[in-house]
């Protein structure tokens, strides 16, 4: 066969193979529409920016094949309506803090944070290697959802107060914006917890509708301007030691995706989970200095009496939540087991090292 005959024959063969699908390249799937609602205000430093970044990332890594439409709190539904919007199938996903849904089932709380619970390092290990994700899937499945961690704010500050808290008695009658089981702890101590979305906290603090509030930490709190209404900034927060954020998706929609697209979404959530924590740690120190030096904020450490009262109330709250159901008991038991095992290791590794290092070099 001469060269021209070979080329013509080869061309016909290649065309036939393509026609039968034997040698044709895989055809990309069609465009996927993904509406994402959030519990955070648009462009809000930290939380809002992280959620927007994740939504944009999903389109970016798929060259636009996954088309995300992102709606911040109040743009499509209210912050606390995000759960129902996704469970009903009206939207494909939400990004938020799952302890907002503890009224639907107390088992949601540990997947964000519980009083005296897990730090970022500990909850990340629990979710990935100590049974957390499996329990999350079981709980989420009861509501027609599937989700993954997609962010963390680390150890939070104790909150902003318009008076000094020198004893547990100072908490009695205090109206404080604090959601989750942390709010239940304050209630045990005589305070009146109030649940408000982020966009409504400032106006309530300024007007005196609430006497105190927690939010996140210096980076996030600086932009909320809480320093204009409350003078004392307390630490450390017992209520949210490592607040995990999640992307919750409609389970039917999730099940319709290919394994490849599921892996892409999970990977993007893992990426943002680490990225937000890194951003928060990098920014908190810088903005703490600005709060103190530019706005005269007074830092206060909760004393041992107050913290012990927090601890006693937290034990009661956790036991009551645990008694809700078999699933709640298994979730809380697993969390506390992780606190003992993973936290026990952290106590003689990261924590012990930080304490000794800081004492030697004069930090803190």
N, C-alpha and C positions, 0 to 999 in steps of 0.2 A: 504493500500500500504506500503511495507517495504521500508527501507531507500534507498537501491540500486535502486529499481524500481522508486522511486521518483526522484532520481538524474538523472537517464537515461531519464525519461519523461521530466524533467525540461530542460535538455540539448537539447533535440529535439525541445522543444517549443522555447527556446532562439534562436536556429539556424533558425527556421522557421520565427521568428519575424525579425531576421536580414536579411533574404532573401527577405522579403517583404518590408523592409525598415522601419517598424513600430517602432522598438526599436533600430535601428542602430545609432551610433553616427554620427554627421555631418562630412562629409569628407572635408578636407581642400582644398581650391581652388588651382589650379595649379600655378606654378611660374609666376610672373609678371615681365617682363623686363621693366626697366625704365631708359632711357638715359637722363641725366641731363647735360645741358651746362651752362656755367657761364660767367659773365662779369668780373670776377676777376682772377688775376694771381694765380697759384698754390702755396699753402703753405703761401700765403701772410697773415701776422698777422691781425687778426680782420676779415676783409671781406672774404678773401679766406678761412681761417680756418673755419669760420662759415658755409660757403656753403658746404665745404667738410664734416663737422661734421653732417649737416642735411642729406646729401646724405647717409652717413654711418649709421645714426640713423634709417632711414627708413628700411634698411636691418636688423639692429639689433633688432628692436621691432617686426619684423615679422619672426624672426628666419630664415632669408634668403629667405623667400617666395617672398618678393619684392626685386628683384635683381637690384641694382642701378649701373649704369656706369656713373661716373662723369668725365666731361671734363672741365678743366679750360680754361680761355680765350686763344684763339689761338691754342688749342690742337685739336679741331674739326672744329670750326668756330671762326671768330673774335668776340671780345666782343660785338660789335654793330650789329652783325649778329644773335645773340642769339634769338631775337624775331621772325625773319622770319623762323629760323630753327625749332622752336616749332610750330608756326602757320601753317606751311606747313605739319607738321606731321613727319618730318625727325628725330625729337627728341621729347621726351614726356614732358620735362619740362626745364625751365631756372630758374636760380637764379640770380637776378640782381636788378638794380634800375630802376623803370619804367619811371622816367622822361627822360631817354635816348630816349624814344619813342615819345616825345612830337611833333616831326615833323610829325608823323602819325596822332596824335590827341592831342591838348593841354590839354585835360582832363586827360592824363596820369600823368602830372606833380604833381598835389596835392597828388597823391598816393605814391610819394616819399617825396617831400618837395617843398614848394613855399616860396619866400621871405616874411619874416614877418609872416610866417605860424605857424603850430602847432608843439609843442614839442612832445617828445616821449609819455609822459603821455596823452597828449591831442589827438594825432592822434590815439593812441591805443583805447581810449574811443570812438572816432568818428567812427572808423572802426567797432567796436563791438556793440556799442549801440546807435549810432546817425546817422545811414544811410550810412556810408562810404562803407561797404562791399556790400550793395545792388547796390550802384552806380558803384562800381568797377566791379561787375558782369555784369552790363548792358554794360559798356564800353568794357570790355574784351570780352563779347559775340559777339560784332560786328567784332572782329578779330579772332573768333574761339578759344578763350582762357578762362581759368578759373584759378583763383589764390587766394593766401592767403599771408598776411604778414608773413615774416619769419626772420626778423631781424631789428635792428635799431641802428644807430650810435649816436643818441642824438644830442645835440647842437654842431655844428661844429665850428672850428676856422675860422676866416675870411680869412686866407690864408698867403702865403709866398710872400714877396715883396723884390725886390732888391733896393728899395728906400722907404723913409718914405712917408706916405700918411697923409698930414696935412690939405688938403682941397679937395673939389670935383675936382678942377682943376688938381690935381696931378694924377687923373685917366685918363685924356684925352691922347689918343694915347697909352695907356698901353695895351700890349698884354698879356692877362691872360687866363689860362686854367680854365674855369668855365662853366659847362654844365647847362642844365635846364633853368628855368626862371631867375635864378640868373645871368646867362650870358646875358640875355636880359636886365636886370637892368643895368649891367655894360655898355652895348652898348648904352643905353639911356644917360649915363654920359660921352660918348666919348671914352670909352675903346673898344678894339677889342677882344671879347670873342673867345676862341678856345676850341673845344671839342676834347679831347684826352682820350683814355683808360688809365688806371692806369699804364700799362707796358711801356708807351711811355712818361710819364711826365718828369721823371728825365733827360733823354737825351735832351729833348727840353729846359728844364730850364737851364741846364749846358751850352748848346750851344748858348743860348741867343735867340732861336727861340720864346720863350715866356719870358716875364719879370716877371711874377708872376703866382702863381698857388694856388688853394685851393685843398685839398684832403679830409681829414676827421678831425683828431685831433691828439694830441701828440702820442698816442699809434701807430696808423697806420703810421703817418707821419715820425716818428723816423726811421723806417725801410726803408723808401723811400730815406733817406739821403738828403732831400731838403736843410738842413742846410749847405751843401757844396756849394750851389749856390745862396742862398738868406739869407739875414741876419735878416730881420724883420719878425716877426710872429705876425699877427694881430688878435685881438679878439674884440667882439664876431662876429661870422658869422651870417649875416642877411639872407643869401641865403638858408641855410639848418638847420633850428632849431630843426629838429627831423627826420632825413632822414630814411624813412621806406624802407626796402628791401622786395621783394616779390618772391615767387615761382609761376611762371606762367606756366600753363599746357595746353597741347592741349585739347580742350574741348571734342572732339570726344573720345579721349583716356580716359579722366576723366569720361565721361558718360558710358563707358564700365565697369567701376569698380563697385564692390559691395558697398553697403552702409557702410559696415564694413571697407573696404579698404579706402574709401573716408574719413571716420572718423579718421582712423589711420594717414593718410597723413595730414589732417587738424590739428590734435593734435600735430604731430611732428613739424609742422610749428609754432604753438603757443608756443611750448616749446622753440624752437630756437629763436623765436622773443624776448622772455624775457631773454634768456640766453646770447645772443649777447650783449644786452644792459647792462646787469650786468657786463659782461666781459669788455666792453668798459669803463664803469665808474670806474671799479676797476683799470684799467691799465693807464688811461689817466694822473692821477695825478703823478704817478711814472715816466712815461716817460717825462712829462713836466719838472720835476726837472732835468732829465738827459740832455734834450735839452739845458736848461739854464746853468747848472753847468758844464757840460762836453764839450759842443760845443759852448758856448758863444752866444746862440741865444738871441736876444733882443725882449722881448714882448712889443707890442704896442697896446693900446686900440684905436679903432676908435673914434674920437671926435664927438661931437654932430652935428657939421656942416656936416660932412661926412655922419653920420647916417641919418640925416634928408634928405639929398639928395638921399640916398638909398631909403628912405621911399616914397618920392615923385615919383621917377622913378618906384618903385614897384607898386604903385597904377595904373600907366598907363599900365604897362605890364600886370597886372592881368585883367584889364578891356578889353584890347585887346584880351587876351586869352579867356575871358568869352564870347566875342562877336562871337566867332567862330561858335557856334551852340547851339541849345537848351540843348543838353546833357552837353556840356562844361559849360554853364551857371548854370545848376543845380548842377554840381559837385563843381564849385567854390563857388556858393552861400551856399551850404551845408558846405563847408570847413570854410568859413568866419563866418557862424552861429555858428559852433563849436568853433571857436576862441573866439567869444564873450561869449558864454554860458559856455563852459568848461574852457576856459582861464580866464573868469571872476572869476570862483570859485578858480582856481589855484592861482590867484593873491592874494587872501586873505587867502590862505592855505599854500601850499608848498613854493611859492615864498616869501610871507611875512615872514613866519617863518625863511626861510634860511637867508634872509637879516638881520633880527633882531638877530638871533643866531650868525651869523658870526661877526656882529658888537660887540657883547658881548664877544665872546671868541677869537676874533682877527684873524679871517680867512679872507684872501683876501686882 
